[in-house]
């Protein structure tokens, strides 16, 4: 059998750059910084963290030290060595060969499919908040969430055809919208304190939560769930100006901003929303609605800020979708998927077939995930399964400095390996705990079974696709010889 191990990093860089030569280089530093903020700072995680009360700061700091900073360091290191379209897929392929490169990309791809489905649920819920009290009935209507979710996916699929020259503006507006929304979220407790709606506000008050199994579950979610994502824009390296430097700079600039947004945003939710009433799907609109309630004309500010949040969520869907469509394209370059996925539109230079395929599959998963359960449980099933797929890719990311240093053009330092070890431990912790729910569900065994079934079935499908790709490459090699 032909040896299908990956070529050296230098050979792969040359090959991928040849494939990427025709792409429009639309992404610069400002667009990437805003994209990093928009992508990493999820609107739901401040609600998850707020369940810990004043203990959230200790857990945020632990998550930053054990996962967030190690992730940033490893991503900057690998992107500097291999600034390639496909990002983590290329890094894992150089490090571990075609098989593990494909498995890593497959799990990343599955993550994005499911996380897009969670965004459909989230956006539908936030639209109901935007309408106000008169729209509260919408989230209870069986048709509402599926219709909004699928409509969003159709819109994003059409816009993705035009490439990053459209997508970068959606992401830039989304990043600005996220900054405005979080700025307001940080300020509203001061306004509530002045009005007497709350009696005290101490954003940096800390307590140490007990190390229960549930709280360790929260820690994993606050680390890998909330603080992950720096590697994602590297998928679009071939569409970035000077990616070896620009992507690393975007991580360096965005990292401290993102950390403060999470900590202060969570403190605001803790101050405004009773712990047992926190909406895990849309905690920010919930907190803003509470803060501005009964203020007459000023209450129009809350819907405006919720609209900003929606702008961020739509921009994020655009970025995730774009990266998701590039993964089948680069796998097609290696012959592991049919070349059909790699065909580019003659004018827009986008993988049209891959875009249409991903759009249809995302719509199908969105509808399937919402079948037969409530909105909160549907959100948790989709989010937990997606998070474990993502954790699998981070296990690969953090394993590279340990097990594949000899295949890289520059050996990692001891401190980088230590950081990668911390990130690897958190990734494994997250994977184990995320098969269990953090909300009340009808049957936790059924909840866990759904997640495990999705993980196993999806990876079996991935292995079958990889085996077919190997046979296709082998047949081509035999024909040439």
C-alpha positions in Angstrom: 0.0 0.0 0.0 1.3 3.5 -0.8 2.6 5.4 2.1 0.2 8.3 2.7 2.0 10.0 5.5 2.1 13.8 5.2 5.0 15.6 3.5 7.4 17.8 5.4 6.1 21.2 6.6 8.1 22.9 3.9 6.7 20.8 1.1 3.2 21.2 2.4 3.5 25.0 2.7 4.6 25.1 -0.9 1.7 22.8 -2.1 -1.0 24.6 -0.1 0.2 28.0 -1.1 0.0 27.0 -4.8 -3.6 26.0 -4.3 -4.3 29.3 -2.4 -2.6 31.5 -4.9 -5.9 32.5 -6.6 -7.7 33.5 -3.4 -8.6 37.1 -2.7 -6.5 38.3 0.3 -9.3 40.2 2.0 -8.4 39.9 5.8 -6.2 42.4 7.5 -5.3 43.0 11.2 -8.3 45.1 12.2 -10.8 42.6 10.6 -9.0 39.7 12.4 -9.0 41.4 15.8 -12.7 42.1 15.5 -13.3 38.6 14.3 -11.4 37.1 17.2 -13.5 39.1 19.7 -16.7 38.3 17.9 -15.9 34.6 17.7 -14.4 33.9 21.1 -16.7 36.0 23.2 -19.9 34.0 23.2 -23.0 35.6 24.5 -24.2 32.6 26.5 -21.1 31.8 28.6 -21.6 34.7 31.0 -24.9 33.0 32.0 -23.2 29.6 32.5 -20.5 31.2 34.6 -23.0 33.3 36.6 -24.4 30.0 38.0 -21.3 30.0 40.2 -22.2 33.4 41.8 -19.2 35.3 43.1 -17.1 32.2 42.5 -17.0 32.9 38.8 -13.9 35.1 39.0 -11.8 32.3 40.5 -13.0 29.9 37.9 -12.4 32.5 35.1 -8.8 33.1 36.3 -8.2 29.3 36.5 -9.6 28.8 33.0 -7.4 31.7 31.6 -4.3 30.3 33.2 -4.9 26.6 32.4 -6.4 26.9 28.9 -6.8 30.4 27.4 -3.1 31.5 27.6 -1.8 28.1 26.6 -4.1 28.0 23.6 -3.0 31.5 22.5 0.7 30.5 22.8 0.4 27.2 20.8 -1.8 28.8 18.1 0.7 31.7 17.6 3.6 29.2 17.5 2.0 26.8 14.9 0.5 29.6 12.7 3.9 31.2 12.5 5.5 28.0 11.3 2.6 27.0 9.0 0.3 29.9 7.9 -1.8 27.7 5.7 -5.4 27.7 4.4 -7.1 25.0 6.5 -5.3 25.9 9.7 -5.5 23.1 12.3 -6.1 20.5 9.6 -2.8 21.4 8.0 -1.0 21.5 11.4 -2.3 18.1 12.5 -1.5 16.6 9.1 2.1 17.7 9.1 2.4 16.6 12.8 0.6 13.2 12.7 0.0 12.3 9.1 -3.1 12.2 6.8 -5.2 10.0 9.1 -5.1 12.1 12.2 -5.1 15.3 10.2 -8.4 14.2 8.6 -9.9 13.0 12.0 -9.0 16.3 13.5 -10.6 18.3 10.7 -13.6 16.0 10.7 -14.3 16.7 14.4 -13.7 20.4 13.8 -16.1 20.3 10.9 -18.7 18.4 12.9 -18.3 20.9 15.7 -19.1 23.8 13.4 -22.2 22.1 11.9 -23.6 21.6 15.4 -22.6 25.0 16.8 -24.3 26.6 13.8 -27.4 24.8 14.9 -27.1 26.2 18.4 -26.8 29.7 16.9 -30.1 29.1 15.2 -31.7 28.5 18.5 -29.9 31.4 20.1 -30.8 33.9 17.4 -34.5 32.9 17.4 -34.6 33.4 21.2 -32.9 36.8 21.0 -35.3 37.9 18.3 -38.2 37.1 20.7 -36.5 39.3 23.3 -36.1 42.0 20.7 -39.8 42.0 20.0 -40.4 42.4 23.7 -43.2 41.2 26.0 -45.6 40.9 23.1 -43.3 38.3 21.5 -42.7 36.1 24.5 -45.1 33.6 23.1 -42.9 33.0 20.0 -40.4 30.8 21.7 -43.2 28.5 22.9 -44.6 28.1 19.3 -43.5 24.8 17.7 -42.9 26.4 14.3 -41.0 29.5 15.4 -37.4 28.4 16.2 -37.1 25.9 13.2 -38.3 28.6 10.8 -36.0 31.3 12.0 -33.0 28.8 12.2 -33.4 27.5 8.7 -34.1 31.0 7.3 -30.8 32.2 8.8 -28.9 29.3 7.3 -30.3 30.0 3.8 -29.3 33.6 4.1 -25.7 32.8 5.2 -25.3 30.2 2.5 -26.2 32.8 -0.2 -23.9 35.4 1.2 -21.0 32.9 1.6 -20.9 32.6 -2.2 -19.5 36.1 -2.4 -16.5 35.2 -0.1 -14.7 37.2 2.5 -15.1 40.5 0.7 -18.7 40.4 2.1 -18.0 38.1 5.1 -15.3 40.4 6.5 -17.8 43.3 6.8 -20.4 41.0 8.5 -17.7 40.0 11.0 -16.4 43.5 11.5 -19.9 44.8 12.3 -20.4 41.8 14.5 -17.2 42.5 16.4 -18.2 46.1 16.9 -21.7 45.1 18.0 -20.3 42.7 20.5 -18.0 45.4 22.0 -21.0 47.8 22.3 -23.2 45.2 23.8 -20.7 44.1 26.4 -19.8 47.7 27.2 -23.5 48.3 28.0 -23.7 45.0 30.0 -20.8 46.2 32.1 -22.4 49.6 32.8 -26.0 48.7 33.5 -25.4 47.4 37.1 -24.1 50.9 37.9 -27.3 52.4 36.5 -29.4 49.8 38.4 -27.5 50.7 41.6 -28.2 54.4 41.1 -31.9 53.7 40.5 -32.1 51.4 43.6 -33.0 48.4 41.6 -30.1 46.6 43.2 -28.7 47.5 46.6 -25.0 46.7 46.0 -22.6 45.9 43.2 -19.1 44.5 43.7 -17.9 43.2 40.3 -14.6 41.8 41.7 -15.9 40.1 44.8 -14.5 36.6 44.9 -15.3 33.4 46.6 -13.9 29.9 46.1 -16.6 27.5 44.8 -16.5 23.9 46.2 -14.8 21.4 43.8 -17.9 19.4 43.1 -18.4 17.3 40.0 -20.9 19.9 38.7 -18.5 22.8 39.3 -15.7 21.0 37.6 -18.1 20.7 34.7 -18.6 24.4 34.8 -14.8 25.0 34.8 -14.3 22.9 31.7 -17.1 24.8 30.0 -15.7 28.2 31.0 -12.3 27.1 29.7 -12.7 25.2 26.4 -16.3 26.2 25.9 -16.0 29.9 26.4 -12.3 30.8 25.9 -11.6 28.7 22.8 -11.4 29.9 19.2 -8.1 31.6 18.5 -7.2 28.9 16.0 -10.4 29.2 14.0 -9.4 32.3 11.8 -6.3 30.4 10.8 -8.5 28.2 8.6 -8.7 31.4 6.4 -4.9 32.0 6.3 -4.9 31.7 2.5 -7.3 34.6 2.4 -5.3 36.8 4.9 -2.6 39.4 4.1 0.7 38.2 5.6 -1.0 35.5 7.7 2.2 34.4 9.6 2.3 37.7 11.4 -1.2 39.1 11.2 -3.0 36.2 12.8 -0.6 36.0 15.7 -0.9 39.8 16.3 -4.7 39.5 16.3 -4.5 36.9 19.0 -2.1 39.0 21.1 -4.3 42.2 20.8 -7.6 40.4 21.4 -6.7 38.2 24.3 -6.8 40.7 27.2 -9.9 42.4 25.9 -11.7 39.1 25.7 -10.7 38.1 29.2 -12.1 41.4 30.7 -15.3 41.1 28.7 -16.0 37.7 30.2 -15.2 38.6 33.8 -17.1 41.9 33.9 -20.0 40.6 31.9 -20.5 37.7 34.2 -20.4 40.0 37.2 -23.2 42.0 35.7 -25.4 39.0 35.2 -24.7 37.9 38.8 -25.8 41.3 40.0 -29.0 41.6 38.0 -30.4 38.1 37.6 -31.3 35.6 40.4 -29.2 32.5 40.0 -32.1 30.1 39.6 -33.7 32.3 36.9 -30.7 32.7 34.6 -31.5 32.0 30.9 -28.6 29.9 29.6 -29.5 30.5 26.0 -29.8 34.4 26.1 -28.5 35.7 29.5 -27.4 39.1 28.1 -30.7 40.1 26.6 -32.3 38.9 29.9 -30.0 41.0 32.0 -30.4 44.1 29.8 -34.2 43.7 29.8 -34.2 43.6 33.6 -31.9 46.6 33.9 -33.9 48.8 31.6 -37.4 47.7 32.8 -39.7 50.6 33.8 -37.6 53.4 32.4 -39.9 54.7 29.8 -38.2 56.0 26.7 -34.8 54.8 28.0 -36.1 51.2 27.8 -35.7 51.4 24.0 -32.0 51.1 24.6 -32.4 47.5 25.6 -33.9 46.4 22.2 -31.1 48.4 20.4 -28.4 46.5 22.4 -30.1 43.2 21.8 -30.1 44.1 18.1 -26.3 44.7 18.4 -26.0 41.2 19.9 -28.0 39.8 17.0 -25.6 41.5 14.7 -22.7 39.8 16.4 -24.4 36.4 16.3 -25.1 36.7 12.6 -21.5 37.8 11.9 -20.3 34.8 13.9 -22.5 32.4 11.9 -20.9 33.9 8.8 -17.3 33.3 10.1 -18.0 29.8 11.3 -19.8 28.9 8.1 -16.9 30.2 6.0 -14.4 28.2 7.9 -16.6 25.1 7.8 -16.8 25.3 4.0 -13.0 25.5 3.6 -12.3 22.3 5.4 -13.9 20.0 2.8 -12.1 22.1 0.2 -8.6 21.6 1.6 -9.4 17.9 2.2 -10.3 17.7 -1.5 -6.8 19.1 -2.4 -5.3 16.1 -0.6 -7.7 13.7 -2.4 -9.4 12.6 0.8 -12.7 14.1 -0.5 -13.8 14.3 -4.1 -12.4 17.2 -6.1 -16.0 18.4 -6.4 -15.6 20.1 -3.0 -12.6 22.1 -4.2 -14.1 23.7 -7.3 -14.0 27.5 -7.1 -16.5 30.0 -8.5 -14.8 31.6 -11.5 -15.5 35.2 -10.3 -15.8 35.0 -6.5 -13.1 32.3 -5.9 -15.2 30.5 -3.3 -15.8 26.7 -3.0 -19.4 26.9 -4.3 -20.2 23.2 -4.0 -18.8 22.9 -0.5 -20.9 26.0 0.5 -24.1 24.5 -0.8 -23.4 21.1 0.8 -22.6 22.6 4.2 -25.7 24.8 4.1 -28.0 21.9 3.4 -26.4 19.7 6.1 -26.5 22.5 8.7 -30.2 23.0 8.1 -30.8 19.3 8.5 -28.9 19.1 11.8 -30.7 22.3 13.1 -34.1 20.7 12.6 -33.0 17.3 14.0 -31.6 18.8 17.1 -34.8 20.6 17.9 -37.1 17.5 17.5 -39.0 16.4 20.6 -37.3 18.6 23.2 -37.7 22.1 24.8 -35.6 25.0 23.6 -33.2 24.9 26.6 -32.6 21.2 26.4 -32.2 21.4 22.6 -29.6 24.1 23.1 -27.7 22.0 25.6 -27.8 18.8 23.6 -26.4 20.6 20.5 -23.9 22.6 22.5 -22.5 19.7 24.5 -22.1 17.5 21.5 -20.5 20.3 19.5 -18.2 21.1 22.5 -16.9 17.6 22.7 -16.1 17.5 19.0 -14.2 20.8 19.5 -12.4 19.3 22.5 -11.2 16.4 20.4 -9.6 19.0 18.0 -7.9 20.7 20.9 -6.5 17.5 22.2 -4.8 17.2 18.8 -3.7 20.9 18.9 -2.0 20.5 22.3 -0.5 17.1 21.5 1.5 18.6 18.6 4.3 20.2 20.7 4.6 17.0 22.7 4.6 14.2 20.1 5.5 15.8 16.8 8.2 18.4 17.6 10.6 16.5 15.4 8.4 17.1 12.3 8.3 20.8 12.8 10.8 23.3 11.4 11.3 24.8 14.9 11.3 22.8 18.2 8.9 24.1 20.9 10.4 25.5 24.1 10.0 23.8 27.5 7.5 26.5 28.7 5.4 26.0 25.5 5.3 22.3 26.2 4.2 23.0 29.8 1.5 25.3 28.6 0.3 22.7 26.1 0.2 20.1 28.9 -2.2 22.3 30.9 -4.4 22.9 27.8 -4.4 19.1 27.1 -5.6 18.3 30.6 -8.5 20.8 30.4 -9.5 19.5 27.0 -9.7 15.9 28.3 -11.6 17.2 31.4 -14.1 19.0 29.2 -14.6 15.9 27.0 -15.5 13.7 30.0 -17.8 16.1 31.8 -19.7 17.4 28.8 -21.7 14.2 28.3 -23.7 15.2 31.3 -26.2 18.1 31.5 -25.9 21.3 33.6 -29.6 22.0 33.4 -32.7 20.1 34.5 -33.7 17.7 31.7 -36.5 15.1 31.5 -34.0 12.2 31.7 -30.2 12.7 32.1 -29.6 9.2 30.7 -31.4 10.0 27.5 -29.5 13.3 27.3 -26.2 11.5 27.7 -27.1 8.8 25.3 -28.0 11.3 22.6 -24.6 13.0 22.9 -22.6 9.7 22.9 -24.6 8.4 19.9 -23.9 11.6 18.0 -20.2 11.4 18.8 -19.8 7.7 17.8 -22.0 7.8 14.7 -20.4 10.9 13.4 -16.8 9.6 13.8 -17.8 6.3 12.2 -19.0 8.2 9.2 -15.8 10.2 9.2 -13.7 7.0 9.2 -15.7 5.6 6.3 -15.2 8.8 4.3 -11.4 8.7 5.0 -11.2 5.0 4.0 -12.9 5.9 0.7 -10.5 8.8 0.2 -7.5 6.6 0.8 -8.8 4.1 -1.8 -9.3 7.0 -4.3 -5.7 8.3 -3.7 -4.3 4.7 -4.0 -6.2 4.2 -7.3 -4.9 7.5 -8.7 -1.3 6.6 -7.6 -1.6 3.2 -9.3 -2.9 4.7 -12.5 0.0 7.2 -12.6 2.5 4.4 -12.0 
